[in-house]
Amino acid sequence: MKILYAIILGVMLAFFVGLGIEAFYPTEKYPEPPASVQYQKNGPATPEELKIQQNYDQQVKDYQTRNEKHARNVSIIAIAASIIYMALSLTILQKTNSVFSDGFLIGSLLTLLYGIVRGFEINDNKFRFIIVTVGLIIAIVLGYIKFVRQKEK
């Protein structure tokens, strides 16, 4: 029963971060295509239709730029929350209750995965490498502190 509670707590903590970010820093909606773009007629486009299409294409391009910035920020926020969960799990909660500590540890890992997935929305391989490196370091530190160092005591 304790293991199930720790898993549920971890999942809820990850949802808390993801939904909290979306509530206070929402993702922008994709631009709605104009009717003339949605329903292409047969034959060549008129100059006005071409202008509408170009305007829509620019809106999509601008959206993609803003969305990448948003995804980068969400990724950073989620990874920061993951680090906070990890710190709580391995310090204060470790001394008081192992079920809460394990739940926060699971929440830390799930939130970290969420942050990494959001980071992969960005078309920047250096940023992807950085977030995967941070994720790897967190996973190694968590594993060492939780499993290796604990056995040494």
Stockholm file with secondary structure:
# STOCKHOLM 1.0

chainA/1-153         MKILYAIILGVMLAFFVGLGIEAFYPTEKYPEPPASVQYQKNGPATPEELKIQQNYDQQVKDYQTRNEKHARNVSIIAIAASIIYMALSLTILQKTNSVFSDGFLIGSLLTLLYGIVRGFEINDNKFRFIIVTVGLIIAIVLGYIKFVRQKEK
#=GR chainA/1-153 SS CHHHHHHHHHHHHHHHHHHHHHHHSCCCCCCCCCHHHHSCCSSCCCHHHHHHHHHHHHHHHHHHHHHHHHHHHHHHHHHHHHHHHHHHHHTHHHHHCHHHHHHHHHHHHHHHHHHHHHHTTSSCHHHHHHHHHHHHHHHHHHHIIIIIIHHHC
#=GC SS_cons         CHHHHHHHHHHHHHHHHHHHHHHHSCCCCCCCCCHHHHSCCSSCCCHHHHHHHHHHHHHHHHHHHHHHHHHHHHHHHHHHHHHHHHHHHHTHHHHHCHHHHHHHHHHHHHHHHHHHHHHTTSSCHHHHHHHHHHHHHHHHHHHIIIIIIHHHC
//
